[in-house]
Amino acid sequence: MTTREINAQGWTRRSALTAGLASGGALALGPRAQAAGVSETEFVSGLDGLARTIQGRFLTSGSRGYDEARKVWNLAYDRHPIAMARCADLDDVRRCVEFARRHALPVTIHGGGHSYAGFAAADSALQIDLGAFNAVKVDKHRRVASVGGGVRIRDLLTATLAEGLITPMGSCGDVGVAGLALAGGDTAGRGLFGTACDNILGAELVTADGEVLELGPGRNKDLFWAIRGGGGNFGVVTRLDFRLHPAWTSYVAQFDFGWSDIGGALRIFGDLVRDVPDAVRAGFEVDGQSGASATCGFIGDAATAAAYLERWKSSFRRVEARMSTFTPDPKGEVWTTTSVAVDGAFLDGVSDGAADVLARAAMAGRGFGDIIMGLSNGVAARVGMTDTAYPLRGTGLSLLLSSEWSRPEDRARSEHWVAEYGAALRPLARRAYVNYIPPSPPERIREIYGVNYPRLARIKARYDPANLFRSNQNILPASAA
Ligand SMILES: Cc1cc2nc3c(=O)[nH]c(=O)nc-3n(C[C@H](O)[C@H](O)[C@H](O)COP(=O)(O)OP(=O)(O)OC[C@H]3O[C@@H](n4cnc5c(N)ncnc54)[C@H](O)[C@@H]3O)c2cc1C
């Protein structure tokens, strides 16, 4: 980014205190200063100094644009950072991190702002906004794409597809690449190419100490292992390098069941995905408005795909298949900003118990609840559980329960449905994709990472002992775990 938009008002003690009072004390400067062992005046003047040295835009609650900038995609979260720095370069990121460490100020990282849990903003934290880290470089000969820490999926895919190349990504073009890939990725093409974190070849990371490290095979091995699944727990990732693959087309059969015998359709789906070729993408979805559908896509040539899809057509013969072809689209399905409650689960398969819970969830959520379940198979499934931090290995189904509302009076209904069926799925699936769950307590995060948690906690203790980076599904430093 070339813009230099330092807040015209700057940061003054007066505006800080006025704003703090006006927002019901959300800024909590007193306790922040106390935690840092300085007076409130020193704290405010330190923040003022930071604002002056940052090249990018710096906003505080007194600034024009603060309320717009602190908004995240999921409007269910309404949080007030102490300040938001749209870092223009690596030095800005380092300055912010160093300031935060000296003042015991939690850091939030804003990549694409699409965290379901609203993690890009946190009360009383310093936000590092990576929107200016938006460059994408494609080396078509080495088949590598290097992206800035704030790049969105649509920008990455626009650049790679222009060269006939792609790397597994998610379905919405507005989502941040780093926020998705650092947590693992629920991605298209993972059966053939692995999921997003499996394609990370290297990264640049600013640690809590303000050190800039290169990560890759043989370079800061522990951190390189940890960022492939451990999310934003270990520092600010300012660059990621991804392996690229030839762009693909998939041949798709979709079966629409509406609201009839969803449990039966789920059981058949479960049988079909028990053993599938790597070229298969499959999903089962319940749309709160239109009901259930199953989809199978086959990546490859048309004749092989048609032969394979016959198996699905004969299993689901009670409905006619809708056939189409799918080529990755940089924009994807763009989902506009909304208020939504979510929970996730990673199922080993569709057991009778899971089919019953999901069929009940579908009927209870008719009109307002969605269930999205995607198959994780092939290459992504075969990576060893401890080869990366990402714990969702083995063939399975990554499931997202979500319920949106636009009227405040509908919020409780949505939250209740998600909580009830999320809890009903828990005994059937201890694991879940960390990007699909609400802000969660340490026990759940420990359970999800399972065998990988102790190593993650040790790496966290080494690189972020004060847990500066805690606006995420948090891994506690080993000493505190
Ligand atoms: C509409 C929608 C569709 C989605 N579809 C998919 C999908 O198909 N597949 C899938 O896997 N997920 C999907 N997700 C979930 C998505 O992966 C997460 O919400 C992810 O956190 C979004 O990343 P972000 O950068 O946009 O979010 P942000 O809110 O900006 O960041 C969330 C967190 O990610 C971490 N983070 C982000 N950038 C960095 C960085 N550069 N360095 C260090 N840490 C960083 C930080 O901890 C940060 O708090 C979807 C979400 C939405 C809202």
The ligand as an SDF file (V2000), in Angstrom:
LIG
                    3D

 53 58  0  0  0  0  0  0  0  0999 V2000
  -18.3730  -16.5300    4.2460 C   0  0  0  0  0  0  0  0  0  0  0  0
  -17.3110  -17.4420    4.7550 C   0  0  0  0  0  0  0  0  0  0  0  0
  -16.9390  -18.5370    3.9940 C   0  0  0  0  0  0  0  0  0  0  0  0
  -15.9440  -19.3980    4.4610 C   0  0  0  0  0  0  0  0  0  0  0  0
  -15.5860  -20.4680    3.7020 N   0  0  0  0  0  0  0  0  0  0  0  0
  -14.5730  -21.2590    4.1180 C   0  0  0  0  0  0  0  0  0  0  0  0
  -14.1200  -22.3570    3.3190 C   0  0  0  0  0  0  0  0  0  0  0  0
  -14.6590  -22.6410    2.2540 O   0  0  0  0  0  0  0  0  0  0  0  0
  -13.0820  -23.0890    3.7770 N   0  0  0  0  0  0  0  0  0  0  0  0
  -12.4460  -22.8010    4.9630 C   0  0  0  0  0  0  0  0  0  0  0  0
  -11.4860  -23.4720    5.3260 O   0  0  0  0  0  0  0  0  0  0  0  0
  -12.8670  -21.7860    5.7510 N   0  0  0  0  0  0  0  0  0  0  0  0
  -13.9010  -21.0200    5.3510 C   0  0  0  0  0  0  0  0  0  0  0  0
  -14.3250  -19.9920    6.1580 N   0  0  0  0  0  0  0  0  0  0  0  0
  -13.6900  -19.8150    7.4630 C   0  0  0  0  0  0  0  0  0  0  0  0
  -12.4020  -19.0060    7.3210 C   0  0  0  0  0  0  0  0  0  0  0  0
  -11.3460  -19.8680    6.9860 O   0  0  0  0  0  0  0  0  0  0  0  0
  -12.0590  -18.3380    8.6340 C   0  0  0  0  0  0  0  0  0  0  0  0
  -13.1300  -17.5410    9.0000 O   0  0  0  0  0  0  0  0  0  0  0  0
  -10.7530  -17.5380    8.5870 C   0  0  0  0  0  0  0  0  0  0  0  0
  -10.3710  -17.2170    9.8890 O   0  0  0  0  0  0  0  0  0  0  0  0
  -10.8960  -16.2760    7.7960 C   0  0  0  0  0  0  0  0  0  0  0  0
   -9.6550  -15.6510    7.6840 O   0  0  0  0  0  0  0  0  0  0  0  0
   -9.5920  -14.0650    7.5490 P   0  0  0  0  0  0  0  0  0  0  0  0
   -8.1700  -13.6960    7.3750 O   0  0  0  0  0  0  0  0  0  0  0  0
  -10.5800  -13.6250    6.5360 O   0  0  0  0  0  0  0  0  0  0  0  0
  -10.1380  -13.6480    8.9660 O   0  0  0  0  0  0  0  0  0  0  0  0
   -9.6350  -12.5940   10.0650 P   0  0  0  0  0  0  0  0  0  0  0  0
  -10.8490  -12.3750   10.8960 O   0  0  0  0  0  0  0  0  0  0  0  0
   -8.9710  -11.4350    9.4840 O   0  0  0  0  0  0  0  0  0  0  0  0
   -8.5590  -13.4240   10.8610 O   0  0  0  0  0  0  0  0  0  0  0  0
   -8.9380  -14.4500   11.7220 C   0  0  0  0  0  0  0  0  0  0  0  0
   -7.7450  -14.9320   12.5020 C   0  0  0  0  0  0  0  0  0  0  0  0
   -6.8440  -15.6020   11.6250 O   0  0  0  0  0  0  0  0  0  0  0  0
   -5.5110  -15.3340   12.0200 C   0  0  0  0  0  0  0  0  0  0  0  0
   -4.8300  -14.6300   10.9280 N   0  0  0  0  0  0  0  0  0  0  0  0
   -5.3680  -14.0610    9.8290 C   0  0  0  0  0  0  0  0  0  0  0  0
   -4.4000  -13.5630    9.0410 N   0  0  0  0  0  0  0  0  0  0  0  0
   -3.2390  -13.7940    9.6790 C   0  0  0  0  0  0  0  0  0  0  0  0
   -1.8820  -13.5160    9.3970 C   0  0  0  0  0  0  0  0  0  0  0  0
   -1.5190  -12.9120    8.2730 N   0  0  0  0  0  0  0  0  0  0  0  0
   -0.9310  -13.8860   10.3060 N   0  0  0  0  0  0  0  0  0  0  0  0
   -1.2710  -14.5380   11.4300 C   0  0  0  0  0  0  0  0  0  0  0  0
   -2.5400  -14.8300   11.7500 N   0  0  0  0  0  0  0  0  0  0  0  0
   -3.5020  -14.4670   10.8880 C   0  0  0  0  0  0  0  0  0  0  0  0
   -5.5680  -14.4910   13.2610 C   0  0  0  0  0  0  0  0  0  0  0  0
   -5.5550  -15.3180   14.4010 O   0  0  0  0  0  0  0  0  0  0  0  0
   -6.9200  -13.8290   13.1300 C   0  0  0  0  0  0  0  0  0  0  0  0
   -7.4570  -13.4550   14.3650 O   0  0  0  0  0  0  0  0  0  0  0  0
  -15.3250  -19.1420    5.7260 C   0  0  0  0  0  0  0  0  0  0  0  0
  -15.7070  -18.0360    6.4870 C   0  0  0  0  0  0  0  0  0  0  0  0
  -16.7040  -17.1990    6.0040 C   0  0  0  0  0  0  0  0  0  0  0  0
  -17.1310  -16.0350    6.8450 C   0  0  0  0  0  0  0  0  0  0  0  0
  1  2  1  0
  2  3  1  0
  2 52  2  0
  3  4  2  0
  4  5  1  0
  4 50  1  0
  5  6  2  0
  6  7  1  0
  6 13  1  0
  7  8  2  0
  7  9  1  0
  9 10  1  0
 10 11  2  0
 10 12  1  0
 12 13  2  0
 13 14  1  0
 14 15  1  0
 14 50  1  0
 15 16  1  0
 16 17  1  0
 16 18  1  0
 18 19  1  0
 18 20  1  0
 20 21  1  0
 20 22  1  0
 22 23  1  0
 23 24  1  0
 24 25  2  0
 24 26  1  0
 24 27  1  0
 27 28  1  0
 28 29  2  0
 28 30  1  0
 28 31  1  0
 31 32  1  0
 32 33  1  0
 33 34  1  0
 33 48  1  0
 34 35  1  0
 35 36  1  0
 35 46  1  0
 36 37  1  0
 36 45  1  0
 37 38  2  0
 38 39  1  0
 39 40  1  0
 39 45  2  0
 40 41  1  0
 40 42  2  0
 42 43  1  0
 43 44  2  0
 44 45  1  0
 46 47  1  0
 46 48  1  0
 48 49  1  0
 50 51  2  0
 51 52  1  0
 52 53  1  0
M  END
$$$$
